Amino acid sequence: MKSGVIAVLAAVALLWSSAVAAHDASAWGGLFRSRDHGATWFLASPGTYPTAAIALAVSPTDHNHLLLATDTGLLRSRNGGRDWSREAPNVMVGAVFAAAFAGDGRQALVSTASEIFRSDADNDWRPTRAPRGAMPARAIARGAAPGRAYLAGWTGLARTDDWGASWSDAAAGLPGAPVTSMLVIPGPPDVVHVVVEDHIWSSQDGAQTWVKREATADGVEALGDDAGGATRLWAARGNRLLRSDDGAASWRPAGRPLPEANASVRGISATGDVVVLTTDRGIFRTSDGGERWVPLVDNLPAHLEAGPLVRDPSEPARLYAGFGVTPYPELWRRAVEGAAVWQRIDASSLLGAAALLMLLGAVGVAAVRRLRRHYRAEPLR
């Protein structure tokens, strides 16, 4: 009877289905670095093993000083990613979604799911007043003036001139919809480009007034600048790349479509005809302006989603790209909905776990009873 119960519990634990999608346990998300415009990549987050690298900030005064926003907190490196330390784990709990350095390379701003934090020194973080609709921020970018930064929140766009102590609304003149992509080119004056409802809007005066730019009838989903020219910009929609040589005033198709017809572009980095894209299908690179695309797989978890793509401001050939085990839209969705860990576990997973615990308990009880009978039956010597 007991053996039959154990067999049933074992079958339940092993065969019970779950709605949670499985991932290859041998490959994890994390941060990767390239020193040759994205031709080759190497792991830049050894020993930390974040399952999602969500955002990265590179200090404008020291390219070895990095802040990495992950699904488990904020990490800092002072040596270009060879070593990492966790920042304020008791203050910033859970995922961090955006990060930016000030122009002095010392101050920083980050966003968690519920607060905006400001830092003036390593491991010294304090919450600051957050603008309405800010959390979780989609992006934070610094401007040229000391203390200036722009924040694309979940539902709003804001600007600060005192590094987060106060904020002003920067969405006046934009449609009443979220900013899904933001590109800031520090001035003076700061030039800001955003994507709202799949359309590009540009500001030449630090996000005070806006002009709508038409790229394609289908709109765009991502923006990027070009290290080779201040007025050259790039945009993407699905598997198509667009290029502007006049600061977003006009656009034209660039090259051929990506080999993945249903790709969703997350990041763009370009230096002349060399363009690198992070997508939900991995990383793609072209060295001829998009005429031939190469999917990059060596040393990369190519079957995972690629998200943040950041160029070192002092060395254009150095790029950083992040990957996530969990899809990036899902990470933001969880943050917006405030889903607790236990809320993400479906009923079938709970029942399967309970069955496994019951099995282990039954096996343990049987083992103890058998050992007890053995020692009782053993004659004394």
Steps between C-alpha positions, in 0.01 A plus 500: 500500500773742600708415194195567282447844653865586448483390137193716437663805662815447295298486179314818591821688581675393182215527252295794627490763227569869551400807300841662561716498186828313538840650421836340432653483845851498352470857369428806710437863439764756583726769361735455204771734370650560155811703423473483120165660412308184582694252287598284800353483851611381843321460831532814714316383812684190627407378846181706527270296273204739470221339301425837338725798429238775468703821463861619513659838572863577407670787679586787262823562693620141550402229251585231757232628738170321431157474658301194398126483567382139531193306599654438843639844582772749407865405440806725476835433334811716518709291261292468186295203611771267630370534855160606629361604838135518597370847580279567803319163506300604806384821336433396140300180514412312183557598140661825385377629164704808403830664595696810400815684605521875528758685292745499791504118501429500872129560550248247369127439471327161488141380494353199674142385462382742769758777555763723341834496684785750489864440591793735558749224589546125477239301690332817630145504364196690618151533356420826329180665395362321196289657225153367436496185288875450537521146638623277368701727270559382147814713468703774672749712304714795600506835323791738442431742785613400850216332685282450193343164415199370311281217622265299281263353755243231459237759410678837494806700395682726747808720525713595799755781526621415851570128457173369629427739786207633297340418166299682236261356246661467155205341319313819412427486129535123475210255461359371827670163469819344642845579363627159392846608378717803579822630350676802655786675320655741753532859375495782547220490438400143581333325207242245612326245278223276631263239364135540598230278348761373250574852370815710544482836675803731519596791723785741427468688830535246780148350486315831523336491155441208266474436124360181351726316255367251247724199439269232358127444486542211741700706749815397689582319822865588575741793448878527494766758426822468299846543648617623160268798466285719724213531251490136387235294676366148466158351567346157469161346455468123505775367275560828311768761568457872421759776475488878530787733408330823607418449866168315450347750256487234227548126488575231243524119511850369564614175348307176501262356761634291787500124441246468784172627359327541838787647699437781747793744526598617851825690445700661216868600496673625187835632384470580133396191306559270798167453677421268791145415609377327812169321445273243657675252265855585610759737351539588131788690340570656162821659373352636177208712612251213512564330165605181678400408854686246714335344808761480776509176697861439610540545877144636520176343633348546156174324588425761769366852456754780465400830656723794598769606252739766627801661332791625708490880460880522503572200275242436223638155417410376849141378529301333776195282443269339754298179481205380707359155573162659565366708208558870564134604451410242764746653749337842460153350514576333831637824640197701389255248638701463820496123472653330800705188456223278630255653253715382209471134604206329333277245671648204313851593615381525860332159482807347339725644770264374772502152347879499492521606865255227596710248309819607673325489836366148437842375390660656807248340739547159336878530527485592869268208579723257315809621682317476833398138434856419392659633816236337721558160338879523519632289797706668766871415502 
